[in-house]
Amino acid sequence: MEEMIIHKHATFWTKGNGVLFGKIRNFNSQHQLDSRTAQLYLDTIADLSTGTPMPFLIDLRDVKGTFSSEAGLLLAKSFNNLSHIIYEVYVVNSLSISLLVQSYKRIYHTKTPFIICNDMEEAQEHCLEYKTRKLQK
């Protein structure tokens, strides 16, 4: 079953393949994700996953800006406690966002495995492959 939730700068959805998708839209390089908005996104992720373990594909192509340290900490702590997000795949098309993701994962010590891709098809393949491997264990 497909379900979609749309926010001002983000859309989250699921497909029948057991992958949770997120698309962040922000073209303002001066914009920072704040902790209130991060919490809204986390609540949406929890609602859509319905407690079912699944990979999370996050499309950050063409995103500009960053996040506040409070939002980063909230995201990291929450993702470490969300047992239903088993893998994170980030889709990026700029060096700055790739470095932002790498820094976030390193600074906040998140434990969820992740990969950074620059192609949506490759990212989906990683999600499905990880899910298949995880289910075989």
Backbone as numpy.savetxt, mean C-alpha at the origin, in Angstrom:
# Nx Ny Nz CAx CAy CAz Cx Cy Cz
-15.75 -11.11 -5.53 -16.59 -9.94 -5.53 -15.70 -8.69 -5.53
-16.07 -7.72 -6.31 -15.31 -6.49 -6.41 -15.97 -5.41 -5.56
-15.14 -4.70 -4.80 -15.64 -3.60 -3.99 -14.65 -2.46 -4.09
-15.17 -1.21 -4.12 -14.30 -0.04 -4.29 -14.73 1.05 -3.32
-13.72 1.71 -2.72 -13.96 2.86 -1.85 -13.08 4.00 -2.36
-13.71 5.15 -2.62 -13.01 6.29 -3.19 -12.94 7.42 -2.17
-11.73 7.94 -1.98 -11.50 9.11 -1.13 -10.99 10.24 -2.01
-10.77 11.40 -1.42 -10.35 12.57 -2.19 -9.07 12.32 -2.99
-8.05 11.73 -2.35 -6.77 11.52 -3.02 -6.39 10.05 -3.15
-7.34 9.15 -2.92 -7.01 7.73 -2.99 -8.25 6.90 -3.30
-7.99 5.79 -3.96 -9.04 4.81 -4.23 -8.50 3.45 -3.81
-9.34 2.67 -3.15 -8.97 1.33 -2.72 -10.03 0.37 -3.24
-9.59 -0.83 -3.67 -10.55 -1.80 -4.18 -9.98 -3.21 -4.09
-10.88 -4.17 -4.19 -10.51 -5.57 -4.26 -11.09 -6.15 -5.54
-10.47 -7.21 -5.98 -10.96 -7.95 -7.12 -11.16 -9.39 -6.66
-11.69 -10.20 -7.50 -11.91 -11.59 -7.15 -10.63 -12.40 -7.02
-9.48 -11.80 -7.30 -8.21 -12.55 -7.25 -7.54 -12.52 -5.88
-8.16 -11.91 -4.88 -7.62 -11.91 -3.54 -6.50 -10.91 -3.30
-6.45 -9.87 -4.12 -5.45 -8.81 -3.96 -6.18 -7.52 -3.62
-5.65 -6.79 -2.66 -6.17 -5.47 -2.30 -5.36 -4.44 -3.06
-6.04 -3.52 -3.73 -5.38 -2.50 -4.53 -5.59 -1.12 -3.91
-4.61 -0.28 -4.06 -4.71 1.12 -3.65 -4.05 2.00 -4.69
-4.69 3.11 -5.02 -4.14 4.09 -5.97 -4.16 5.43 -5.27
-2.98 6.00 -5.07 -2.87 7.31 -4.44 -2.67 8.35 -5.54
-3.43 9.43 -5.45 -3.34 10.52 -6.43 -2.98 11.81 -5.69
-1.82 12.31 -6.00 -1.41 13.59 -5.43 -0.37 14.20 -6.36
-0.70 15.30 -6.99 0.21 15.93 -7.93 0.86 17.19 -7.35
0.62 17.46 -6.06 1.18 18.63 -5.40 2.40 18.21 -4.58
3.57 18.62 -4.99 4.80 18.20 -4.31 4.91 18.79 -2.90
4.11 19.79 -2.58 4.14 20.39 -1.25 3.20 19.69 -0.27
2.40 18.76 -0.76 1.41 18.07 0.07 2.05 16.96 0.90
1.63 16.86 2.16 2.06 15.79 3.05 0.84 15.00 3.49
0.98 13.68 3.49 -0.06 12.83 4.05 -0.04 13.02 5.56
-1.17 13.42 6.14 -1.23 13.62 7.58 -1.77 12.37 8.27
-1.66 12.33 9.59 -2.07 11.13 10.34 -3.57 10.90 10.28
-4.37 11.95 10.20 -5.83 11.78 10.10 -6.21 11.06 8.81
-5.60 11.49 7.70 -5.88 10.86 6.41 -5.31 9.45 6.38
-4.13 9.26 6.96 -3.54 7.92 7.03 -4.46 6.97 7.78
-5.06 7.44 8.87 -5.99 6.59 9.63 -7.23 6.26 8.80
-7.73 7.21 8.05 -8.86 6.96 7.16 -8.50 5.86 6.15
-7.31 5.94 5.57 -6.86 4.92 4.62 -6.71 3.56 5.30
-6.17 3.53 6.50 -6.02 2.28 7.24 -7.37 1.63 7.54
-8.34 2.46 7.93 -9.69 1.94 8.19 -10.29 1.35 6.92
-10.06 2.01 5.80 -10.57 1.52 4.52 -9.92 0.18 4.17
-8.62 0.09 4.36 -7.89 -1.15 4.08 -8.44 -2.29 4.93
-8.67 -2.02 6.21 -9.22 -3.04 7.11 -10.62 -3.45 6.67
-11.44 -2.49 6.27 -12.81 -2.80 5.82 -12.79 -3.67 4.57
-11.95 -3.33 3.61 -11.94 -4.06 2.35 -11.33 -5.45 2.47
-10.37 -5.61 3.34 -9.72 -6.92 3.47 -10.59 -7.90 4.25
-11.51 -7.40 5.04 -12.42 -8.22 5.86 -11.68 -9.32 6.63
-10.45 -9.03 7.03 -9.69 -10.00 7.82 -9.07 -11.13 7.02
-9.25 -11.14 5.73 -8.68 -12.18 4.88 -7.24 -11.82 4.51
-6.28 -12.70 4.77 -4.90 -12.39 4.40 -4.75 -12.20 2.89
-4.16 -11.09 2.50 -3.98 -10.79 1.08 -2.83 -9.83 0.86
-2.24 -9.87 -0.34 -1.23 -8.88 -0.69 -1.90 -7.53 -0.97
-1.12 -6.47 -0.78 -1.61 -5.11 -0.99 -0.75 -4.46 -2.05
-1.34 -4.14 -3.19 -0.66 -3.48 -4.30 -0.98 -2.00 -4.23
0.04 -1.17 -4.06 -0.13 0.27 -3.86 0.46 0.99 -5.07
-0.39 1.62 -5.85 0.03 2.34 -7.05 0.39 3.78 -6.69
1.68 4.08 -6.73 2.17 5.42 -6.40 2.75 6.12 -7.62
2.39 5.66 -8.80 2.90 6.31 -10.01 2.39 7.73 -10.08
3.29 8.61 -10.41 3.00 10.04 -10.57 2.63 10.75 -9.27
2.86 10.11 -8.12 2.61 10.77 -6.84 3.77 11.72 -6.56
3.42 12.83 -5.98 4.41 13.81 -5.54 4.14 14.05 -4.05
5.09 14.62 -3.37 4.90 14.90 -1.95 5.47 13.81 -1.08
5.10 13.85 0.18 5.64 12.92 1.17 4.58 12.70 2.26
5.00 12.25 3.42 4.08 12.07 4.54 4.71 12.67 5.78
3.86 13.05 6.72 4.38 13.58 8.00 5.00 12.43 8.77
5.88 12.74 9.71 6.50 11.67 10.51 5.44 10.95 11.34
4.41 11.67 11.78 3.32 11.04 12.54 2.56 10.05 11.67
2.30 10.42 10.42 1.60 9.53 9.50 2.46 8.31 9.20
3.75 8.50 8.98 4.65 7.39 8.72 4.68 6.40 9.86
4.78 6.92 11.08 4.79 6.07 12.27 3.47 5.33 12.41
2.36 6.02 12.22 1.04 5.39 12.29 0.91 4.27 11.26
1.29 4.55 10.02 1.22 3.53 8.97 2.08 2.32 9.31
3.30 2.57 9.75 4.21 1.47 10.06 3.68 0.61 11.21
3.26 1.24 12.30 2.73 0.48 13.43 1.48 -0.29 13.04
0.63 0.34 12.28 -0.62 -0.30 11.89 -0.37 -1.47 10.94
0.49 -1.27 9.95 0.79 -2.36 9.02 1.48 -3.52 9.74
2.29 -3.24 10.74 2.92 -4.31 11.50 1.89 -5.10 12.29
0.76 -4.48 12.63 -0.29 -5.15 13.40 -1.43 -5.69 12.53
-1.43 -5.37 11.23 -2.48 -5.86 10.34 -2.06 -7.23 9.80
-2.51 -8.28 10.43 -2.09 -9.62 10.02 -2.66 -10.01 8.66
-3.67 -9.29 8.19 -4.27 -9.64 6.91 -3.55 -9.03 5.71
-2.61 -8.12 5.94 -1.77 -7.62 4.84 -0.47 -8.42 4.90
-0.32 -9.38 3.97 0.79 -10.32 4.04 1.97 -9.93 3.15
1.77 -8.97 2.27 2.81 -8.59 1.31 2.45 -7.22 0.77
3.44 -6.37 0.55 3.20 -5.05 -0.02 3.97 -4.92 -1.32
3.28 -4.49 -2.36 3.91 -4.25 -3.65 3.64 -2.80 -4.01
4.72 -2.04 -4.17 4.62 -0.62 -4.51 4.95 -0.46 -5.99
4.09 0.25 -6.71 4.33 0.56 -8.12 4.69 2.03 -8.21
5.90 2.30 -8.68 6.40 3.67 -8.76 6.96 3.92 -10.15
7.08 5.19 -10.50 7.72 5.54 -11.78 8.66 6.73 -11.62
9.09 6.99 -10.39 10.07 8.06 -10.17 11.04 7.62 -9.09
12.26 8.08 -9.23 13.29 7.76 -8.25 12.94 8.32 -6.88
12.37 9.51 -6.83 12.06 10.13 -5.54 11.05 9.31 -4.74
10.04 8.79 -5.38 9.03 7.99 -4.65 9.61 6.63 -4.29
10.43 6.06 -5.15 11.10 4.80 -4.82 11.96 4.98 -3.58
12.71 6.07 -3.53 13.55 6.35 -2.35 12.70 6.61 -1.11
11.55 7.26 -1.28 10.65 7.51 -0.16 10.16 6.18 0.43
9.75 5.26 -0.43 9.27 3.96 0.04 10.39 3.21 0.75
11.57 3.18 0.14 12.70 2.49 0.76 13.05 3.10 2.12
13.04 4.41 2.21 13.34 5.08 3.48 12.28 4.76 4.52
11.01 4.80 4.12 9.91 4.48 5.03 10.09 3.07 5.60
10.38 2.11 4.73 10.53 0.72 5.18 11.74 0.57 6.11
12.80 1.31 5.85 14.02 1.21 6.66 13.87 1.96 7.98
13.38 3.17 7.95 13.29 4.00 9.15 12.28 3.46 10.14
11.12 3.03 9.65 10.05 2.62 10.55 10.05 1.12 10.83
11.02 0.39 10.33 11.21 -1.03 10.63 9.94 -1.86 10.44
9.31 -1.70 9.31 8.10 -2.49 9.07 8.51 -3.93 8.78
7.69 -4.88 9.22 8.05 -6.28 9.08 7.36 -6.97 7.90
6.40 -6.32 7.27 5.72 -6.93 6.13 6.67 -6.94 4.93
6.85 -8.11 4.30 7.72 -8.15 3.13 7.17 -7.24 2.02
8.10 -6.71 1.21 7.67 -5.78 0.17 8.58 -5.88 -1.04
8.11 -5.32 -2.13 8.90 -5.17 -3.34 8.44 -3.88 -4.02
9.36 -3.26 -4.75 9.04 -2.05 -5.51 9.14 -2.40 -6.99
8.10 -2.10 -7.74 8.04 -2.37 -9.18 7.79 -1.07 -9.93
8.05 -1.08 -11.21 7.70 0.09 -12.02 6.71 -0.26 -13.11
6.12 -1.45 -13.02 5.17 -1.91 -14.01 3.99 -2.59 -13.30
2.79 -2.18 -13.63 1.60 -2.70 -12.96 1.41 -4.20 -13.18
1.66 -4.67 -14.38 1.49 -6.10 -14.67 2.47 -6.93 -13.84
3.72 -6.49 -13.78 4.73 -7.17 -12.97 4.32 -7.17 -11.50
3.78 -6.06 -11.02 3.35 -5.95 -9.63 2.24 -6.95 -9.32
1.27 -7.06 -10.21 0.19 -8.01 -10.01 0.70 -9.44 -9.99
1.66 -9.74 -10.87 2.25 -11.08 -10.89 2.93 -11.38 -9.56
3.65 -10.42 -9.00 4.30 -10.61 -7.70 3.27 -10.89 -6.62
2.17 -10.16 -6.63 1.11 -10.37 -5.63 0.55 -11.78 -5.71
0.20 -12.19 -6.90 -0.41 -13.52 -7.08 0.59 -14.63 -6.78
1.83 -14.44 -7.16 2.87 -15.44 -6.87 3.09 -15.57 -5.36
3.16 -14.44 -4.67 3.37 -14.47 -3.22 2.18 -15.13 -2.53
1.00 -14.79 -2.97 -0.21 -15.36 -2.38 -0.23 -16.88 -2.57
0.13 -17.33 -3.76 0.16 -18.76 -4.05 1.19 -19.45 -3.18
2.39 -18.87 -3.06 3.44 -19.45 -2.21 3.00 -19.52 -0.77
2.37 -18.47 -0.29 1.94 -18.39 1.11 0.88 -19.45 1.41
-0.03 -19.67 0.47 -1.10 -20.64 0.67 -0.59 -22.08 0.63
0.53 -22.31 -0.05 1.09 -23.66 -0.15 1.80 -24.08 1.12
2.15 -23.13 1.98 2.88 -23.45 3.22 1.98 -24.06 4.24
